[in-house]
Amino acid sequence: MHETLLVVAGINTDPAYFGEQLVLGISIGAIYALIALGYTMVYGIVELINFAHGDVFTVGAFFSFFCISLIGAGNFSGLMLIPLLLVVFLATMLFNGLLGATIERVAYRRLRNSPRLTPLITAVGMSFLLEGILYVIPGIGPNFKHYPDLLPTNSWTIAGVNVSAKGVFVVVVALVLMLMLQRFIQGTRLGKAMRATAQDRDAAQLMGVDIDRTIALTFFIGSALAGAGGIIYGLYYNSIYFTLGFRTGIVAFTAAVLGGIGNIAGAAIGGFMIGIVFSMASGYLSQQWSDVVIFSVLILVLVFKPTGLLGARVADKA
Amino acid sequence: MLSIRGAALASVALIGLAACGGSTSTGGSKGTVKIGIDLPLSGNETSNGVPTKNGALFAIKQANDKGGVEGFKVEAVVLDDAVNGKHDPQQGAKNVQQFVADTGVLAMVGPFNSNVARAEMPIASTANLPMISPSNTGECLTQTHPYCTNGEPASLHPGGKTFYFRVCTTDNIQGPALADYATKTLKKTKVYILDDRETYGKGLADNFEKQFKTDGGTVAGHEGFDAASTDDFKSFLNKAKAAGVDLLFFGGTDTNKAGIIRNQMKGIIDVPYMGGDGIQTDQFLKDASTNADGSYASVAAVNADKLAAAKTFLDGFKAYKSLSTTDYGAYTANAYDATNIIIQAIGTAIKANGGNMPDREAVRKAIGAVDYNGAIGHTTFDNNGDTSNKIISFYQVTGGKWAFVDQITFKG
């Protein structure tokens, strides 16, 4: 009965279709999660919404794009694919990390004790600045660029659901990076310093934590993860452009808010959830509606549960 | 008012004509009639304009070789509308003013680009100078549609008369023609449609949808996306797959991710992909990467090489210039027919005027009434100035390259 109604309404009731949308959502969500981590880590430690973060992600996409051109996309085949991709990942994450730390040093550090609106506006300005720079760099320009198609295009059918190698790659890389982040924060001295700084900056300083260095490190890690997100995005969609980070960044920010801004596990979960919301909205409503649904989620969370799903639990903030 | 470059070009053209028409000096005993030719001829536009110009000059040479038209010698006034190597509406407008000022110019061939036509048409209309474009496909230049802006086409016809004609068909024929091709030739029955929400793309997709339904096909869905912020076409493709379509149609251009969509189809849905002339480009092939094969596109022009009527023209042209891409292009035959139509109309007007030099109004009327069989087939003009010769050619990607497959005469 219900099923007939759904069919009449033009809604697909095939469980395999649902499964495929779910797989898509998880893949997209992995990218959003990687970017959301950067938002949430920075917020956790300096209580700043770093609006330039989305554009740092774009920089990562383009930096890796040029890396791949430099190495030659044709060389990424067979056995060389994995080591060369590793080189691209390391170079891009290092470059992006340094970029993030530089942005913090130049634009945010001096404003650390200013009213909270000041660094926020600076962040918006930094976002436009980065977009502008990308636009004028020769070889980027206004049109989208075709990101090389390096990953194998195999796909498998598991229980009637089509799973692509690309999608698996995206999720695996994202999970590995998240796991590494988790180990770093919970298991190292620097991670401990980050947690301490997030909890109480003054107390941490009194205990001998180098605050400036710890905050710079936070920006470094967040931006490096965004850079990795940029590579994955390019490899997955094969299309990048200078304004890419604007929408992607805001969606990832929504993911961070949904999970509880400042909460690392929350950002990861929020990212996957927003990815699934996106794919379900475009799969069952239409692509045009997906952004409407995503940003409705943002507003609903802010109105009814501003602390997000997991909450910005102070003790866990990092 | 003559610009230096215009003067130089015109004189070059004159010298050229004098040189090749040397033996026909007897042809022009009663005087000279002039035909203006305005095309983008320099810089990056050379490959567009020069082969087109060659078609026009070839027609004029043939006329003079046969003793001119009704005892008058035909002379070409060739002007370049490219500035810094790119077609320029302002330069086009200046060129047309120059044609208008020369009372010997009875009609003109050109322009090449629709936006140049927008700048030229009001001037030519006011002066009642008839023009035939070999290549403008923007339908708003001549036809009234809800999506036409700036008061077009009326604003382009301040003189109120039909003075602008074209020998190629319009973009809005492409959608229906593609639908016919999909249903009748490719035997497709169920399609999913995507468009980039722009004037060209949405118009193309809407026209395709209408005709596809008329032809008895099923449209499983039609969605638009914002090209500036959309990269994820996979959920859309999943939907198309779930609906069991046997064709995917995209209304839009290569700059709006036509090739990316085709690329993302790989591994999700394996059906042909179809679009208009906006995707019949090298950029599309690059973006679609290894999945480009099996894509179809239309072009709103005749592929003259494949037309029986074109054989005489092609043989003659080979003797006149060559068929290499520097001399011969997609619109050479169009310009040849456009110029011949003008020459024929001038002949009619001269006869009607008792063998004397006619005025532009007489030529304009004669063009509108023309019934012509030429290199690109049979041409007559409707009240808007559009050709009855609604031939659309189809291309398919095979082996990573666009290849001509078929052309149909659209009878919409």
Chai-1 contact restraints between the chains, C-beta under 6 A:
chainA,res_idxA,chainB,res_idxB,connection_type,confidence,min_distance_angstrom,max_distance_angstrom,comment,restraint_id
A,N12,B,A242,contact,1.0,0.0,6.0,A-B,restraint_1
A,Y17,B,A242,contact,1.0,0.0,6.0,A-B,restraint_2
A,E20,B,N238,contact,1.0,0.0,6.0,A-B,restraint_3
A,L24,B,K234,contact,1.0,0.0,6.0,A-B,restraint_4
A,L24,B,S235,contact,1.0,0.0,6.0,A-B,restraint_5
A,N143,B,T255,contact,1.0,0.0,6.0,A-B,restraint_6
A,H146,B,K286,contact,1.0,0.0,6.0,A-B,restraint_7
A,H146,B,D287,contact,1.0,0.0,6.0,A-B,restraint_8
A,D149,B,S289,contact,1.0,0.0,6.0,A-B,restraint_9
A,T153,B,K266,contact,1.0,0.0,6.0,A-B,restraint_10
A,T153,B,G267,contact,1.0,0.0,6.0,A-B,restraint_11
A,S155,B,G267,contact,1.0,0.0,6.0,A-B,restraint_12
A,S164,B,G267,contact,1.0,0.0,6.0,A-B,restraint_13
A,Y237,B,D231,contact,1.0,0.0,6.0,A-B,restraint_14
A,N238,B,I260,contact,1.0,0.0,6.0,A-B,restraint_15
A,N238,B,N263,contact,1.0,0.0,6.0,A-B,restraint_16
A,S239,B,D231,contact,1.0,0.0,6.0,A-B,restraint_17
A,S239,B,I260,contact,1.0,0.0,6.0,A-B,restraint_18
A,R247,B,S229,contact,1.0,0.0,6.0,A-B,restraint_19
A,S279,B,S235,contact,1.0,0.0,6.0,A-B,restraint_20
A,S282,B,S235,contact,1.0,0.0,6.0,A-B,restraint_21
A,G283,B,S235,contact,1.0,0.0,6.0,A-B,restraint_22
A,S286,B,E223,contact,1.0,0.0,6.0,A-B,restraint_23
A,Q287,B,E223,contact,1.0,0.0,6.0,A-B,restraint_24
A,Q287,B,F225,contact,1.0,0.0,6.0,A-B,restraint_25
A,Q287,B,F236,contact,1.0,0.0,6.0,A-B,restraint_26
